[in-house]
Amino acid sequence: MTTIDDIILEIQKRFTKKPNTIYEVKLVDQVYSGKINVYFQYYKIGYATTAQQIARLDGEIYRAQLPEIAKKIRKVTGITVIK
């Protein structure tokens, strides 16, 4: 099972700090499948957005913890988190 610390390590591996590039982490709660997907997104102005799924969490366990997960990812990585 993927832990929050594993997700943060994956984000840090992908975060390369290129100039004029916007980075975001998106937490998507899929109600019908009962899962929470975590995506790492980046884009340059004038170019298409690139998104990579980095984790899939069990919704029953992590749904109530989404605000705390978003705060922890933001605090550790400094990247914008969208819920």
PDB file with SEQRES, HELIX, SHEET and CRYST1 records, atoms N, CA, C and O in Angstrom:
SEQRES   1 A   83  MET THR THR ILE ASP ASP ILE ILE LEU GLU ILE GLN LYS          
SEQRES   2 A   83  ARG PHE THR LYS LYS PRO ASN THR ILE TYR GLU VAL LYS          
SEQRES   3 A   83  LEU VAL ASP GLN VAL TYR SER GLY LYS ILE ASN VAL TYR          
SEQRES   4 A   83  PHE GLN TYR TYR LYS ILE GLY TYR ALA THR THR ALA GLN          
SEQRES   5 A   83  GLN ILE ALA ARG LEU ASP GLY GLU ILE TYR ARG ALA GLN          
SEQRES   6 A   83  LEU PRO GLU ILE ALA LYS LYS ILE ARG LYS VAL THR GLY          
SEQRES   7 A   83  ILE THR VAL ILE LYS                                          
HELIX    1 AA1 ILE A    4  ARG A   14  1                                  11    
HELIX    2 AA2 GLY A   59  TYR A   62  1                                   4    
HELIX    3 AA3 ARG A   63  GLN A   65  5                                   3    
HELIX    4 AA4 LEU A   66  THR A   77  1                                  12    
SHEET    1 AA1 4 THR A  50  ASP A  58  0                                        
SHEET    2 AA1 4 LYS A  35  LYS A  44 -1                                        
SHEET    3 AA1 4 THR A  21  GLN A  30 -1                                        
SHEET    4 AA1 4 THR A  80  ILE A  82  1                                        
CRYST1    1.000    1.000    1.000  90.00  90.00  90.00 P 1           1          
ATOM      1  N   MET A   1       0.833  -1.180   0.000  1.00  0.00           N  
ATOM      2  CA  MET A   1       0.000   0.000   0.000  1.00  0.00           C  
ATOM      3  C   MET A   1       0.882   1.249   0.000  1.00  0.00           C  
ATOM      4  O   MET A   1       1.918   1.288   0.663  1.00  0.00           O  
ATOM      5  N   THR A   2       0.471   2.237  -0.728  1.00  0.00           N  
ATOM      6  CA  THR A   2       1.223   3.478  -0.852  1.00  0.00           C  
ATOM      7  C   THR A   2       0.977   4.357   0.368  1.00  0.00           C  
ATOM      8  O   THR A   2      -0.166   4.562   0.777  1.00  0.00           O  
ATOM      9  N   THR A   3       2.049   4.868   0.939  1.00  0.00           N  
ATOM     10  CA  THR A   3       1.904   5.790   2.057  1.00  0.00           C  
ATOM     11  C   THR A   3       2.105   7.222   1.563  1.00  0.00           C  
ATOM     12  O   THR A   3       2.571   7.446   0.446  1.00  0.00           O  
ATOM     13  N   ILE A   4       1.753   8.168   2.394  1.00  0.00           N  
ATOM     14  CA  ILE A   4       1.880   9.579   2.040  1.00  0.00           C  
ATOM     15  C   ILE A   4       3.352   9.946   1.832  1.00  0.00           C  
ATOM     16  O   ILE A   4       3.675  10.746   0.954  1.00  0.00           O  
ATOM     17  N   ASP A   5       4.232   9.367   2.629  1.00  0.00           N  
ATOM     18  CA  ASP A   5       5.669   9.645   2.466  1.00  0.00           C  
ATOM     19  C   ASP A   5       6.189   9.133   1.123  1.00  0.00           C  
ATOM     20  O   ASP A   5       7.050   9.766   0.513  1.00  0.00           O  
ATOM     21  N   ASP A   6       5.677   7.996   0.661  1.00  0.00           N  
ATOM     22  CA  ASP A   6       6.052   7.472  -0.659  1.00  0.00           C  
ATOM     23  C   ASP A   6       5.582   8.412  -1.766  1.00  0.00           C  
ATOM     24  O   ASP A   6       6.292   8.625  -2.749  1.00  0.00           O  
ATOM     25  N   ILE A   7       4.389   8.970  -1.602  1.00  0.00           N  
ATOM     26  CA  ILE A   7       3.852   9.915  -2.578  1.00  0.00           C  
ATOM     27  C   ILE A   7       4.716  11.164  -2.634  1.00  0.00           C  
ATOM     28  O   ILE A   7       5.001  11.675  -3.716  1.00  0.00           O  
ATOM     29  N   ILE A   8       5.130  11.652  -1.487  1.00  0.00           N  
ATOM     30  CA  ILE A   8       5.983  12.845  -1.435  1.00  0.00           C  
ATOM     31  C   ILE A   8       7.324  12.578  -2.105  1.00  0.00           C  
ATOM     32  O   ILE A   8       7.848  13.453  -2.795  1.00  0.00           O  
ATOM     33  N   LEU A   9       7.888  11.397  -1.917  1.00  0.00           N  
ATOM     34  CA  LEU A   9       9.151  11.048  -2.584  1.00  0.00           C  
ATOM     35  C   LEU A   9       8.982  11.015  -4.101  1.00  0.00           C  
ATOM     36  O   LEU A   9       9.866  11.469  -4.827  1.00  0.00           O  
ATOM     37  N   GLU A  10       7.858  10.483  -4.590  1.00  0.00           N  
ATOM     38  CA  GLU A  10       7.584  10.466  -6.033  1.00  0.00           C  
ATOM     39  C   GLU A  10       7.459  11.887  -6.576  1.00  0.00           C  
ATOM     40  O   GLU A  10       7.958  12.185  -7.661  1.00  0.00           O  
ATOM     41  N   ILE A  11       6.799  12.759  -5.826  1.00  0.00           N  
ATOM     42  CA  ILE A  11       6.652  14.155  -6.254  1.00  0.00           C  
ATOM     43  C   ILE A  11       8.018  14.821  -6.332  1.00  0.00           C  
ATOM     44  O   ILE A  11       8.312  15.523  -7.300  1.00  0.00           O  
ATOM     45  N   GLN A  12       8.847  14.609  -5.330  1.00  0.00           N  
ATOM     46  CA  GLN A  12      10.167  15.225  -5.314  1.00  0.00           C  
ATOM     47  C   GLN A  12      11.048  14.714  -6.452  1.00  0.00           C  
ATOM     48  O   GLN A  12      11.880  15.464  -6.964  1.00  0.00           O  
ATOM     49  N   LYS A  13      10.886  13.456  -6.859  1.00  0.00           N  
ATOM     50  CA  LYS A  13      11.651  12.934  -7.998  1.00  0.00           C  
ATOM     51  C   LYS A  13      11.247  13.612  -9.298  1.00  0.00           C  
ATOM     52  O   LYS A  13      12.092  13.837 -10.165  1.00  0.00           O  
ATOM     53  N   ARG A  14       9.964  13.942  -9.448  1.00  0.00           N  
ATOM     54  CA  ARG A  14       9.459  14.523 -10.694  1.00  0.00           C  
ATOM     55  C   ARG A  14       9.594  16.044 -10.747  1.00  0.00           C  
ATOM     56  O   ARG A  14       9.569  16.621 -11.834  1.00  0.00           O  
ATOM     57  N   PHE A  15       9.735  16.695  -9.612  1.00  0.00           N  
ATOM     58  CA  PHE A  15       9.797  18.154  -9.540  1.00  0.00           C  
ATOM     59  C   PHE A  15      11.202  18.620  -9.909  1.00  0.00           C  
ATOM     60  O   PHE A  15      12.133  18.493  -9.114  1.00  0.00           O  
ATOM     61  N   THR A  16      11.354  19.169 -11.136  1.00  0.00           N  
ATOM     62  CA  THR A  16      12.686  19.516 -11.643  1.00  0.00           C  
ATOM     63  C   THR A  16      12.978  21.013 -11.673  1.00  0.00           C  
ATOM     64  O   THR A  16      14.100  21.406 -11.994  1.00  0.00           O  
ATOM     65  N   LYS A  17      12.006  21.856 -11.350  1.00  0.00           N  
ATOM     66  CA  LYS A  17      12.173  23.317 -11.292  1.00  0.00           C  
ATOM     67  C   LYS A  17      12.705  23.904 -12.595  1.00  0.00           C  
ATOM     68  O   LYS A  17      13.747  24.559 -12.601  1.00  0.00           O  
ATOM     69  N   LYS A  18      11.997  23.673 -13.691  1.00  0.00           N  
ATOM     70  CA  LYS A  18      12.363  24.279 -14.966  1.00  0.00           C  
ATOM     71  C   LYS A  18      11.792  25.689 -15.015  1.00  0.00           C  
ATOM     72  O   LYS A  18      10.739  25.937 -14.427  1.00  0.00           O  
ATOM     73  N   PRO A  19      12.457  26.625 -15.700  1.00  0.00           N  
ATOM     74  CA  PRO A  19      11.953  27.994 -15.769  1.00  0.00           C  
ATOM     75  C   PRO A  19      10.634  28.076 -16.540  1.00  0.00           C  
ATOM     76  O   PRO A  19      10.408  27.327 -17.491  1.00  0.00           O  
ATOM     77  N   ASN A  20       9.769  28.999 -16.111  1.00  0.00           N  
ATOM     78  CA  ASN A  20       8.466  29.255 -16.742  1.00  0.00           C  
ATOM     79  C   ASN A  20       7.577  28.018 -16.798  1.00  0.00           C  
ATOM     80  O   ASN A  20       6.802  27.848 -17.738  1.00  0.00           O  
ATOM     81  N   THR A  21       7.688  27.165 -15.803  1.00  0.00           N  
ATOM     82  CA  THR A  21       6.878  25.953 -15.727  1.00  0.00           C  
ATOM     83  C   THR A  21       6.078  25.982 -14.429  1.00  0.00           C  
ATOM     84  O   THR A  21       6.603  26.326 -13.370  1.00  0.00           O  
ATOM     85  N   ILE A  22       4.816  25.620 -14.523  1.00  0.00           N  
ATOM     86  CA  ILE A  22       3.929  25.597 -13.359  1.00  0.00           C  
ATOM     87  C   ILE A  22       3.711  24.138 -12.962  1.00  0.00           C  
ATOM     88  O   ILE A  22       3.380  23.300 -13.800  1.00  0.00           O  
ATOM     89  N   TYR A  23       3.900  23.847 -11.677  1.00  0.00           N  
ATOM     90  CA  TYR A  23       3.758  22.492 -11.151  1.00  0.00           C  
ATOM     91  C   TYR A  23       2.583  22.440 -10.184  1.00  0.00           C  
ATOM     92  O   TYR A  23       2.366  23.379  -9.418  1.00  0.00           O  
ATOM     93  N   GLU A  24       1.826  21.348 -10.215  1.00  0.00           N  
ATOM     94  CA  GLU A  24       0.691  21.142  -9.314  1.00  0.00           C  
ATOM     95  C   GLU A  24       0.553  19.666  -8.987  1.00  0.00           C  
ATOM     96  O   GLU A  24       0.961  18.798  -9.760  1.00  0.00           O  
ATOM     97  N   VAL A  25      -0.031  19.401  -7.825  1.00  0.00           N  
ATOM     98  CA  VAL A  25      -0.428  18.048  -7.451  1.00  0.00           C  
ATOM     99  C   VAL A  25      -1.943  18.077  -7.341  1.00  0.00           C  
ATOM    100  O   VAL A  25      -2.504  18.956  -6.687  1.00  0.00           O  
ATOM    101  N   LYS A  26      -2.603  17.126  -7.974  1.00  0.00           N  
ATOM    102  CA  LYS A  26      -4.066  17.093  -7.973  1.00  0.00           C  
ATOM    103  C   LYS A  26      -4.542  15.823  -7.278  1.00  0.00           C  
ATOM    104  O   LYS A  26      -4.127  14.717  -7.624  1.00  0.00           O  
ATOM    105  N   LEU A  27      -5.424  16.000  -6.288  1.00  0.00           N  
ATOM    106  CA  LEU A  27      -6.039  14.889  -5.580  1.00  0.00           C  
ATOM    107  C   LEU A  27      -7.459  14.743  -6.101  1.00  0.00           C  
ATOM    108  O   LEU A  27      -8.275  15.649  -5.929  1.00  0.00           O  
ATOM    109  N   VAL A  28      -7.768  13.617  -6.736  1.00  0.00           N  
ATOM    110  CA  VAL A  28      -9.073  13.402  -7.354  1.00  0.00           C  
ATOM    111  C   VAL A  28      -9.786  12.270  -6.624  1.00  0.00           C  
ATOM    112  O   VAL A  28      -9.323  11.130  -6.619  1.00  0.00           O  
ATOM    113  N   ASP A  29     -10.923  12.602  -6.005  1.00  0.00           N  
ATOM    114  CA  ASP A  29     -11.734  11.618  -5.290  1.00  0.00           C  
ATOM    115  C   ASP A  29     -12.752  11.028  -6.255  1.00  0.00           C  
ATOM    116  O   ASP A  29     -13.703  11.705  -6.645  1.00  0.00           O  
ATOM    117  N   GLN A  30     -12.562   9.786  -6.637  1.00  0.00           N  
ATOM    118  CA  GLN A  30     -13.489   9.116  -7.532  1.00  0.00           C  
ATOM    119  C   GLN A  30     -14.527   8.388  -6.681  1.00  0.00           C  
ATOM    120  O   GLN A  30     -14.269   7.311  -6.144  1.00  0.00           O  
ATOM    121  N   VAL A  31     -15.691   8.995  -6.574  1.00  0.00           N  
ATOM    122  CA  VAL A  31     -16.726   8.510  -5.671  1.00  0.00           C  
ATOM    123  C   VAL A  31     -17.199   7.116  -6.047  1.00  0.00           C  
ATOM    124  O   VAL A  31     -17.346   6.265  -5.170  1.00  0.00           O  
ATOM    125  N   TYR A  32     -17.439   6.859  -7.319  1.00  0.00           N  
ATOM    126  CA  TYR A  32     -18.026   5.590  -7.737  1.00  0.00           C  
ATOM    127  C   TYR A  32     -17.066   4.416  -7.651  1.00  0.00           C  
ATOM    128  O   TYR A  32     -17.492   3.290  -7.394  1.00  0.00           O  
ATOM    129  N   SER A  33     -15.783   4.656  -7.859  1.00  0.00           N  
ATOM    130  CA  SER A  33     -14.821   3.554  -7.752  1.00  0.00           C  
ATOM    131  C   SER A  33     -14.280   3.406  -6.333  1.00  0.00           C  
ATOM    132  O   SER A  33     -13.694   2.375  -6.000  1.00  0.00           O  
ATOM    133  N   GLY A  34     -14.471   4.427  -5.491  1.00  0.00           N  
ATOM    134  CA  GLY A  34     -13.996   4.351  -4.118  1.00  0.00           C  
ATOM    135  C   GLY A  34     -12.502   4.557  -3.978  1.00  0.00           C  
ATOM    136  O   GLY A  34     -11.909   4.137  -2.985  1.00  0.00           O  
ATOM    137  N   LYS A  35     -11.885   5.198  -4.959  1.00  0.00           N  
ATOM    138  CA  LYS A  35     -10.437   5.426  -4.939  1.00  0.00           C  
ATOM    139  C   LYS A  35     -10.134   6.920  -4.980  1.00  0.00           C  
ATOM    140  O   LYS A  35     -10.974   7.727  -5.378  1.00  0.00           O  
ATOM    141  N   ILE A  36      -8.929   7.271  -4.565  1.00  0.00           N  
ATOM    142  CA  ILE A  36      -8.427   8.638  -4.662  1.00  0.00           C  
ATOM    143  C   ILE A  36      -7.159   8.574  -5.502  1.00  0.00           C  
ATOM    144  O   ILE A  36      -6.193   7.910  -5.126  1.00  0.00           O  
ATOM    145  N   ASN A  37      -7.163   9.262  -6.631  1.00  0.00           N  
ATOM    146  CA  ASN A  37      -6.004   9.305  -7.511  1.00  0.00           C  
ATOM    147  C   ASN A  37      -5.178  10.541  -7.207  1.00  0.00           C  
ATOM    148  O   ASN A  37      -5.721  11.611  -6.933  1.00  0.00           O  
ATOM    149  N   VAL A  38      -3.874  10.388  -7.258  1.00  0.00           N  
ATOM    150  CA  VAL A  38      -2.949  11.495  -7.042  1.00  0.00           C  
ATOM    151  C   VAL A  38      -2.177  11.701  -8.337  1.00  0.00           C  
ATOM    152  O   VAL A  38      -1.504  10.791  -8.822  1.00  0.00           O  
ATOM    153  N   TYR A  39      -2.280  12.908  -8.893  1.00  0.00           N  
ATOM    154  CA  TYR A  39      -1.630  13.241 -10.160  1.00  0.00           C  
ATOM    155  C   TYR A  39      -0.592  14.334  -9.937  1.00  0.00           C  
ATOM    156  O   TYR A  39      -0.792  15.246  -9.135  1.00  0.00           O  
ATOM    157  N   PHE A  40       0.510  14.227 -10.653  1.00  0.00           N  
ATOM    158  CA  PHE A  40       1.517  15.288 -10.715  1.00  0.00           C  
ATOM    159  C   PHE A  40       1.369  15.937 -12.074  1.00  0.00           C  
ATOM    160  O   PHE A  40       1.500  15.268 -13.099  1.00  0.00           O  
ATOM    161  N   GLN A  41       1.095  17.249 -12.098  1.00  0.00           N  
ATOM    162  CA  GLN A  41       0.867  17.974 -13.347  1.00  0.00           C  
ATOM    163  C   GLN A  41       1.897  19.092 -13.492  1.00  0.00           C  
ATOM    164  O   GLN A  41       2.314  19.708 -12.511  1.00  0.00           O  
ATOM    165  N   TYR A  42       2.289  19.335 -14.725  1.00  0.00           N  
ATOM    166  CA  TYR A  42       3.145  20.486 -15.005  1.00  0.00           C  
ATOM    167  C   TYR A  42       2.855  20.983 -16.408  1.00  0.00           C  
ATOM    168  O   TYR A  42       2.453  20.220 -17.287  1.00  0.00           O  
ATOM    169  N   TYR A  43       3.066  22.267 -16.599  1.00  0.00           N  
ATOM    170  CA  TYR A  43       2.855  22.855 -17.922  1.00  0.00           C  
ATOM    171  C   TYR A  43       3.609  24.158 -18.044  1.00  0.00           C  
ATOM    172  O   TYR A  43       3.818  24.884 -17.072  1.00  0.00           O  
ATOM    173  N   LYS A  44       4.010  24.429 -19.273  1.00  0.00           N  
ATOM    174  CA  LYS A  44       4.608  25.713 -19.630  1.00  0.00           C  
ATOM    175  C   LYS A  44       3.522  26.540 -20.294  1.00  0.00           C  
ATOM    176  O   LYS A  44       2.618  26.002 -20.933  1.00  0.00           O  
ATOM    177  N   ILE A  45       3.618  27.820 -20.141  1.00  0.00           N  
ATOM    178  CA  ILE A  45       2.638  28.700 -20.751  1.00  0.00           C  
ATOM    179  C   ILE A  45       2.704  28.533 -22.265  1.00  0.00           C  
ATOM    180  O   ILE A  45       3.778  28.621 -22.861  1.00  0.00           O  
ATOM    181  N   GLY A  46       1.546  28.289 -22.883  1.00  0.00           N  
ATOM    182  CA  GLY A  46       1.465  28.084 -24.320  1.00  0.00           C  
ATOM    183  C   GLY A  46       1.596  26.635 -24.747  1.00  0.00           C  
ATOM    184  O   GLY A  46       1.521  26.339 -25.940  1.00  0.00           O  
ATOM    185  N   TYR A  47       1.792  25.719 -23.797  1.00  0.00           N  
ATOM    186  CA  TYR A  47       1.934  24.293 -24.107  1.00  0.00           C  
ATOM    187  C   TYR A  47       0.871  23.499 -23.365  1.00  0.00           C  
ATOM    188  O   TYR A  47       0.252  24.002 -22.427  1.00  0.00           O  
ATOM    189  N   ALA A  48       0.664  22.277 -23.779  1.00  0.00           N  
ATOM    190  CA  ALA A  48      -0.341  21.417 -23.156  1.00  0.00           C  
ATOM    191  C   ALA A  48       0.113  20.969 -21.762  1.00  0.00           C  
ATOM    192  O   ALA A  48       1.307  20.881 -21.478  1.00  0.00           O  
ATOM    193  N   THR A  49      -0.858  20.694 -20.914  1.00  0.00           N  
ATOM    194  CA  THR A  49      -0.589  20.190 -19.572  1.00  0.00           C  
ATOM    195  C   THR A  49      -0.198  18.719 -19.645  1.00  0.00           C  
ATOM    196  O   THR A  49      -0.803  17.941 -20.382  1.00  0.00           O  
ATOM    197  N   THR A  50       0.816  18.351 -18.876  1.00  0.00           N  
ATOM    198  CA  THR A  50       1.234  16.959 -18.773  1.00  0.00           C  
ATOM    199  C   THR A  50       0.896  16.478 -17.372  1.00  0.00           C  
ATOM    200  O   THR A  50       1.301  17.090 -16.385  1.00  0.00           O  
ATOM    201  N   ALA A  51       0.155  15.381 -17.287  1.00  0.00           N  
ATOM    202  CA  ALA A  51      -0.243  14.823 -15.989  1.00  0.00           C  
ATOM    203  C   ALA A  51       0.215  13.378 -15.898  1.00  0.00           C  
ATOM    204  O   ALA A  51       0.089  12.605 -16.848  1.00  0.00           O  
ATOM    205  N   GLN A  52       0.753  13.029 -14.726  1.00  0.00           N  
ATOM    206  CA  GLN A  52       1.214  11.667 -14.481  1.00  0.00           C  
ATOM    207  C   GLN A  52       0.589  11.173 -13.189  1.00  0.00           C  
ATOM    208  O   GLN A  52       0.692  11.835 -12.156  1.00  0.00           O  
ATOM    209  N   GLN A  53      -0.058  10.017 -13.237  1.00  0.00           N  
ATOM    210  CA  GLN A  53      -0.616   9.448 -12.018  1.00  0.00           C  
ATOM    211  C   GLN A  53       0.523   8.859 -11.207  1.00  0.00           C  
ATOM    212  O   GLN A  53       1.305   8.049 -11.705  1.00  0.00           O  
ATOM    213  N   ILE A  54       0.608   9.278  -9.940  1.00  0.00           N  
ATOM    214  CA  ILE A  54       1.705   8.783  -9.107  1.00  0.00           C  
ATOM    215  C   ILE A  54       1.224   7.870  -7.990  1.00  0.00           C  
ATOM    216  O   ILE A  54       2.027   7.155  -7.390  1.00  0.00           O  
ATOM    217  N   ALA A  55      -0.089   7.881  -7.698  1.00  0.00           N  
ATOM    218  CA  ALA A  55      -0.591   6.994  -6.646  1.00  0.00           C  
ATOM    219  C   ALA A  55      -2.097   6.825  -6.786  1.00  0.00           C  
ATOM    220  O   ALA A  55      -2.793   7.647  -7.381  1.00  0.00           O  
ATOM    221  N   ARG A  56      -2.563   5.731  -6.214  1.00  0.00           N  
ATOM    222  CA  ARG A  56      -4.000   5.464  -6.142  1.00  0.00           C  
ATOM    223  C   ARG A  56      -4.267   4.957  -4.728  1.00  0.00           C  
ATOM    224  O   ARG A  56      -3.792   3.891  -4.335  1.00  0.00           O  
ATOM    225  N   LEU A  57      -5.033   5.735  -3.975  1.00  0.00           N  
ATOM    226  CA  LEU A  57      -5.285   5.427  -2.575  1.00  0.00           C  
ATOM    227  C   LEU A  57      -6.690   4.877  -2.382  1.00  0.00           C  
ATOM    228  O   LEU A  57      -7.582   5.143  -3.187  1.00  0.00           O  
ATOM    229  N   ASP A  58      -6.884   4.115  -1.324  1.00  0.00           N  
ATOM    230  CA  ASP A  58      -8.200   3.598  -0.980  1.00  0.00           C  
ATOM    231  C   ASP A  58      -9.034   4.734  -0.391  1.00  0.00           C  
ATOM    232  O   ASP A  58      -8.652   5.334   0.613  1.00  0.00           O  
ATOM    233  N   GLY A  59     -10.167   5.024  -1.016  1.00  0.00           N  
ATOM    234  CA  GLY A  59     -11.005   6.145  -0.614  1.00  0.00           C  
ATOM    235  C   GLY A  59     -11.594   5.998   0.765  1.00  0.00           C  
ATOM    236  O   GLY A  59     -11.752   6.992   1.473  1.00  0.00           O  
ATOM    237  N   GLU A  60     -11.924   4.783   1.171  1.00  0.00           N  
ATOM    238  CA  GLU A  60     -12.523   4.575   2.485  1.00  0.00           C  
ATOM    239  C   GLU A  60     -11.562   4.952   3.607  1.00  0.00           C  
ATOM    240  O   GLU A  60     -11.984   5.451   4.650  1.00  0.00           O  
ATOM    241  N   ILE A  61     -10.306   4.719   3.398  1.00  0.00           N  
ATOM    242  CA  ILE A  61      -9.302   5.011   4.430  1.00  0.00           C  
ATOM    243  C   ILE A  61      -8.889   6.479   4.405  1.00  0.00           C  
ATOM    244  O   ILE A  61      -8.802   7.108   5.460  1.00  0.00           O  
ATOM    245  N   TYR A  62      -8.631   7.039   3.217  1.00  0.00           N  
ATOM    246  CA  TYR A  62      -8.007   8.351   3.099  1.00  0.00           C  
ATOM    247  C   TYR A  62      -8.961   9.509   2.820  1.00  0.00           C  
ATOM    248  O   TYR A  62      -8.524  10.659   2.854  1.00  0.00           O  
ATOM    249  N   ARG A  63     -10.240   9.264   2.546  1.00  0.00           N  
ATOM    250  CA  ARG A  63     -11.162  10.339   2.172  1.00  0.00           C  
ATOM    251  C   ARG A  63     -11.260  11.411   3.264  1.00  0.00           C  
ATOM    252  O   ARG A  63     -11.239  12.602   2.952  1.00  0.00           O  
ATOM    253  N   ALA A  64     -11.365  11.022   4.508  1.00  0.00           N  
ATOM    254  CA  ALA A  64     -11.479  11.980   5.609  1.00  0.00           C  
ATOM    255  C   ALA A  64     -10.167  12.725   5.855  1.00  0.00           C  
ATOM    256  O   ALA A  64     -10.169  13.802   6.450  1.00  0.00           O  
ATOM    257  N   GLN A  65      -9.060  12.165   5.407  1.00  0.00           N  
ATOM    258  CA  GLN A  65      -7.741  12.757   5.653  1.00  0.00           C  
ATOM    259  C   GLN A  65      -7.255  13.657   4.514  1.00  0.00           C  
ATOM    260  O   GLN A  65      -6.135  14.163   4.584  1.00  0.00           O  
ATOM    261  N   LEU A  66      -8.057  13.873   3.472  1.00  0.00           N  
ATOM    262  CA  LEU A  66      -7.612  14.652   2.314  1.00  0.00           C  
ATOM    263  C   LEU A  66      -7.084  16.038   2.669  1.00  0.00           C  
ATOM    264  O   LEU A  66      -6.037  16.424   2.149  1.00  0.00           O  
ATOM    265  N   PRO A  67      -7.755  16.809   3.531  1.00  0.00           N  
ATOM    266  CA  PRO A  67      -7.185  18.135   3.857  1.00  0.00           C  
ATOM    267  C   PRO A  67      -5.808  18.050   4.518  1.00  0.00           C  
ATOM    268  O   PRO A  67      -4.930  18.861   4.226  1.00  0.00           O  
ATOM    269  N   GLU A  68      -5.615  17.078   5.402  1.00  0.00           N  
ATOM    270  CA  GLU A  68      -4.313  16.928   6.063  1.00  0.00           C  
ATOM    271  C   GLU A  68      -3.247  16.450   5.080  1.00  0.00           C  
ATOM    272  O   GLU A  68      -2.094  16.877   5.149  1.00  0.00           O  
ATOM    273  N   ILE A  69      -3.634  15.565   4.168  1.00  0.00           N  
ATOM    274  CA  ILE A  69      -2.697  15.086   3.141  1.00  0.00           C  
ATOM    275  C   ILE A  69      -2.259  16.246   2.257  1.00  0.00           C  
ATOM    276  O   ILE A  69      -1.072  16.391   1.965  1.00  0.00           O  
ATOM    277  N   ALA A  70      -3.213  17.075   1.829  1.00  0.00           N  
ATOM    278  CA  ALA A  70      -2.897  18.226   0.983  1.00  0.00           C  
ATOM    279  C   ALA A  70      -1.963  19.193   1.704  1.00  0.00           C  
ATOM    280  O   ALA A  70      -1.019  19.703   1.100  1.00  0.00           O  
ATOM    281  N   LYS A  71      -2.212  19.449   2.980  1.00  0.00           N  
ATOM    282  CA  LYS A  71      -1.352  20.356   3.755  1.00  0.00           C  
ATOM    283  C   LYS A  71       0.064  19.801   3.880  1.00  0.00           C  
ATOM    284  O   LYS A  71       1.038  20.542   3.750  1.00  0.00           O  
ATOM    285  N   LYS A  72       0.176  18.502   4.132  1.00  0.00           N  
ATOM    286  CA  LYS A  72       1.498  17.892   4.298  1.00  0.00           C  
ATOM    287  C   LYS A  72       2.285  17.938   2.993  1.00  0.00           C  
ATOM    288  O   LYS A  72       3.473  18.261   2.997  1.00  0.00           O  
ATOM    289  N   ILE A  73       1.630  17.618   1.873  1.00  0.00           N  
ATOM    290  CA  ILE A  73       2.320  17.667   0.581  1.00  0.00           C  
ATOM    291  C   ILE A  73       2.771  19.088   0.283  1.00  0.00           C  
ATOM    292  O   ILE A  73       3.899  19.298  -0.165  1.00  0.00           O  
ATOM    293  N   ARG A  74       1.908  20.065   0.525  1.00  0.00           N  
ATOM    294  CA  ARG A  74       2.241  21.484   0.279  1.00  0.00           C  
ATOM    295  C   ARG A  74       3.406  21.936   1.161  1.00  0.00           C  
ATOM    296  O   ARG A  74       4.314  22.625   0.699  1.00  0.00           O  
ATOM    297  N   LYS A  75       3.368  21.540   2.434  1.00  0.00           N  
ATOM    298  CA  LYS A  75       4.414  21.969   3.373  1.00  0.00           C  
ATOM    299  C   LYS A  75       5.775  21.374   3.020  1.00  0.00           C  
ATOM    300  O   LYS A  75       6.788  22.072   3.067  1.00  0.00           O  
ATOM    301  N   VAL A  76       5.804  20.081   2.665  1.00  0.00           N  
ATOM    302  CA  VAL A  76       7.071  19.405   2.412  1.00  0.00           C  
ATOM    303  C   VAL A  76       7.647  19.772   1.051  1.00  0.00           C  
ATOM    304  O   VAL A  76       8.848  20.016   0.935  1.00  0.00           O  
ATOM    305  N   THR A  77       6.796  19.814   0.007  1.00  0.00           N  
ATOM    306  CA  THR A  77       7.298  20.026  -1.357  1.00  0.00           C  
ATOM    307  C   THR A  77       7.235  21.466  -1.818  1.00  0.00           C  
ATOM    308  O   THR A  77       8.040  21.874  -2.655  1.00  0.00           O  
ATOM    309  N   GLY A  78       6.298  22.254  -1.294  1.00  0.00           N  
ATOM    310  CA  GLY A  78       6.133  23.631  -1.737  1.00  0.00           C  
ATOM    311  C   GLY A  78       5.340  23.752  -3.026  1.00  0.00           C  
ATOM    312  O   GLY A  78       5.289  24.833  -3.613  1.00  0.00           O  
ATOM    313  N   ILE A  79       4.721  22.673  -3.479  1.00  0.00           N  
ATOM    314  CA  ILE A  79       3.953  22.659  -4.726  1.00  0.00           C  
ATOM    315  C   ILE A  79       2.475  22.866  -4.403  1.00  0.00           C  
ATOM    316  O   ILE A  79       1.996  22.394  -3.373  1.00  0.00           O  
ATOM    317  N   THR A  80       1.754  23.564  -5.269  1.00  0.00           N  
ATOM    318  CA  THR A  80       0.332  23.784  -5.114  1.00  0.00           C  
ATOM    319  C   THR A  80      -0.414  22.451  -5.180  1.00  0.00           C  
ATOM    320  O   THR A  80      -0.138  21.613  -6.038  1.00  0.00           O  
ATOM    321  N   VAL A  81      -1.363  22.270  -4.258  1.00  0.00           N  
ATOM    322  CA  VAL A  81      -2.161  21.048  -4.224  1.00  0.00           C  
ATOM    323  C   VAL A  81      -3.614  21.419  -4.474  1.00  0.00           C  
ATOM    324  O   VAL A  81      -4.168  22.283  -3.794  1.00  0.00           O  
ATOM    325  N   ILE A  82      -4.234  20.757  -5.459  1.00  0.00           N  
ATOM    326  CA  ILE A  82      -5.624  21.000  -5.816  1.00  0.00           C  
ATOM    327  C   ILE A  82      -6.439  19.790  -5.389  1.00  0.00           C  
ATOM    328  O   ILE A  82      -6.094  18.653  -5.709  1.00  0.00           O  
ATOM    329  N   LYS A  83      -7.538  20.047  -4.653  1.00  0.00           N  
ATOM    330  CA  LYS A  83      -8.406  18.944  -4.212  1.00  0.00           C  
ATOM    331  C   LYS A  83      -9.656  18.935  -5.036  1.00  0.00           C  
ATOM    332  O   LYS A  83     -10.525  18.086  -4.830  1.00  0.00           O  
TER     333      LYS A  83                                                      
END                                                                             
